[in-house]
């Protein structure tokens, strides 16, 4: 959350996609496929693709799990989001993932 907030607050449009790209790979690994695809759509840039190989693997996995048509639909929705809208969406997804992990830890 801090990385996304700092890039957003600074108006850093060059690297704003890197924290969401990392978040998309995390969400993919934790089976939160639809939010991962939406965030990946926003985050996929030449910079993220060349700097973070995990995003390419995550997208390939998301296409496999969701199907190309569903992935493309979600990715387009993410791509169309403003930076502020993506930050809000990402914060919400982080909170949901955090709550799920806390529930899982409490159950163990």
GULO-699643 format. One record per residue (C-alpha): residue number from 0; y, z, x. Coordinates in nm, 4 decimals. Example, Ala and Ser with C-alpha at 12.3 -4.5 7.8 and 13.67 -1.06 7.14 Angstrom:
<pts>
resi=0	py=-0.4500	pz=0.7800	px=1.2300
resi=1	py=-0.1060	pz=0.7140	px=1.3670
</pts>
This chain:
<pts>
resi=0	py=0.0000	pz=0.0000	px=0.0000
resi=1	py=0.2368	pz=0.0901	px=0.2814
resi=2	py=0.1973	pz=-0.2464	px=0.4565
resi=3	py=0.2612	pz=-0.4374	px=0.1347
resi=4	py=0.5593	pz=-0.2182	px=0.0466
resi=5	py=0.7134	pz=-0.2488	px=0.3937
resi=6	py=0.6820	pz=-0.6292	px=0.4035
resi=7	py=0.8172	pz=-0.6582	px=0.0498
resi=8	py=1.1075	pz=-0.4202	px=0.1041
resi=9	py=1.2027	pz=-0.5956	px=0.4280
resi=10	py=1.1918	pz=-0.9345	px=0.2577
resi=11	py=0.9452	pz=-1.0422	px=0.5239
resi=12	py=0.8220	pz=-1.3633	px=0.3673
resi=13	py=0.6484	pz=-1.4826	px=0.6843
resi=14	py=0.3893	pz=-1.2072	px=0.6974
resi=15	py=0.3905	pz=-1.0759	px=0.3396
resi=16	py=0.0587	pz=-1.2514	px=0.2785
resi=17	py=-0.1359	pz=-1.0690	px=0.5499
resi=18	py=-0.1749	pz=-0.7267	px=0.3771
resi=19	py=-0.2824	pz=-0.8873	px=0.0457
resi=20	py=-0.5314	pz=-1.1057	px=0.2356
resi=21	py=-0.6878	pz=-0.7935	px=0.3817
resi=22	py=-0.6876	pz=-0.6347	px=0.0357
resi=23	py=-0.8609	pz=-0.9411	px=-0.1115
resi=24	py=-1.1419	pz=-0.9107	px=0.1455
resi=25	py=-1.1760	pz=-0.5400	px=0.0670
resi=26	py=-1.1935	pz=-0.6031	px=-0.3060
resi=27	py=-1.4512	pz=-0.8775	px=-0.2534
resi=28	py=-1.6717	pz=-0.6384	px=-0.0543
resi=29	py=-1.6406	pz=-0.3810	px=-0.3327
resi=30	py=-1.7386	pz=-0.6285	px=-0.6051
resi=31	py=-1.3965	pz=-0.6484	px=-0.7650
resi=32	py=-1.4202	pz=-1.0248	px=-0.7698
resi=33	py=-1.1538	pz=-1.1297	px=-1.0187
resi=34	py=-0.8709	pz=-0.9260	px=-0.8631
resi=35	py=-0.9901	pz=-1.0389	px=-0.5186
resi=36	py=-0.9653	pz=-1.4032	px=-0.6246
resi=37	py=-0.6210	pz=-1.3549	px=-0.7786
resi=38	py=-0.4882	pz=-1.1834	px=-0.4677
resi=39	py=-0.6546	pz=-1.4384	px=-0.2384
resi=40	py=-0.4706	pz=-1.7143	px=-0.4241
resi=41	py=-0.1408	pz=-1.5524	px=-0.3357
resi=42	py=-0.2440	pz=-1.4587	px=0.0172
resi=43	py=-0.4021	pz=-1.7786	px=0.1435
resi=44	py=-0.1618	pz=-1.9417	px=0.3869
resi=45	py=-0.2032	pz=-2.1192	px=0.7177
resi=46	py=-0.1158	pz=-1.7891	px=0.8874
resi=47	py=-0.3726	pz=-1.5794	px=0.7035
resi=48	py=-0.6390	pz=-1.8465	px=0.7301
resi=49	py=-0.5923	pz=-1.8777	px=1.1070
resi=50	py=-0.5437	pz=-1.5055	px=1.1750
resi=51	py=-0.7972	pz=-1.3496	px=0.9419
resi=52	py=-1.1354	pz=-1.5224	px=0.9352
resi=53	py=-1.2535	pz=-1.2690	px=0.6770
resi=54	py=-1.0318	pz=-1.4251	px=0.4096
resi=55	py=-1.2087	pz=-1.7595	px=0.4478
resi=56	py=-1.5479	pz=-1.5885	px=0.4168
resi=57	py=-1.4284	pz=-1.3865	px=0.1168
resi=58	py=-1.3039	pz=-1.6982	px=-0.0601
resi=59	py=-1.6350	pz=-1.8756	px=0.0004
resi=60	py=-1.8164	pz=-1.5726	px=-0.1421
resi=61	py=-1.5822	pz=-1.5509	px=-0.4409
resi=62	py=-1.6399	pz=-1.9192	px=-0.5173
resi=63	py=-2.0137	pz=-1.8546	px=-0.5054
resi=64	py=-2.0002	pz=-1.5476	px=-0.7300
resi=65	py=-1.7369	pz=-1.6650	px=-0.9782
resi=66	py=-1.7938	pz=-2.0386	px=-0.9638
resi=67	py=-1.5374	pz=-2.2885	px=-0.8432
resi=68	py=-1.3634	pz=-2.3298	px=-1.1783
resi=69	py=-1.3149	pz=-1.9564	px=-1.2404
resi=70	py=-1.2107	pz=-1.8962	px=-0.8787
resi=71	py=-0.9539	pz=-2.1775	px=-0.8922
resi=72	py=-0.8101	pz=-2.0464	px=-1.2190
resi=73	py=-0.7671	pz=-1.6956	px=-1.0802
resi=74	py=-0.6358	pz=-1.8185	px=-0.7448
resi=75	py=-0.3767	pz=-2.0379	px=-0.9194
resi=76	py=-0.2612	pz=-1.7348	px=-1.1185
resi=77	py=-0.2161	pz=-1.5425	px=-0.7938
resi=78	py=-0.0450	pz=-1.8343	px=-0.6255
resi=79	py=0.2058	pz=-1.8519	px=-0.9114
resi=80	py=0.3019	pz=-1.4828	px=-0.8802
resi=81	py=0.6285	pz=-1.3813	px=-0.7262
resi=82	py=0.6123	pz=-1.1486	px=-0.4294
resi=83	py=0.7290	pz=-0.8597	px=-0.6479
resi=84	py=0.4672	pz=-0.9353	px=-0.9119
resi=85	py=0.1950	pz=-0.9553	px=-0.6472
resi=86	py=0.3063	pz=-0.6257	px=-0.4944
resi=87	py=0.2864	pz=-0.4573	px=-0.8347
resi=88	py=-0.0534	pz=-0.6148	px=-0.9052
resi=89	py=-0.1835	pz=-0.5176	px=-0.5612
resi=90	py=-0.0663	pz=-0.1573	px=-0.6008
resi=91	py=-0.2469	pz=-0.1378	px=-0.9351
resi=92	py=-0.5672	pz=-0.2769	px=-0.7837
resi=93	py=-0.5446	pz=-0.0330	px=-0.4920
resi=94	py=-0.5087	pz=0.2576	px=-0.7337
resi=95	py=-0.8065	pz=0.1386	px=-0.9393
resi=96	py=-1.0228	pz=0.0962	px=-0.6278
resi=97	py=-0.9146	pz=0.4368	px=-0.4976
resi=98	py=-1.0012	pz=0.6046	px=-0.8288
resi=99	py=-1.3420	pz=0.4359	px=-0.8352
resi=100	py=-1.4170	pz=0.5466	px=-0.4786
resi=101	py=-1.3088	pz=0.9024	px=-0.5600
resi=102	py=-1.5348	pz=0.9103	px=-0.8676
resi=103	py=-1.8223	pz=0.7838	px=-0.6573
resi=104	py=-1.7581	pz=1.0464	px=-0.3898
resi=105	py=-1.7415	pz=1.3221	px=-0.6520
resi=106	py=-2.0736	pz=1.2073	px=-0.8006
resi=107	py=-2.2473	pz=1.2331	px=-0.4645
</pts>
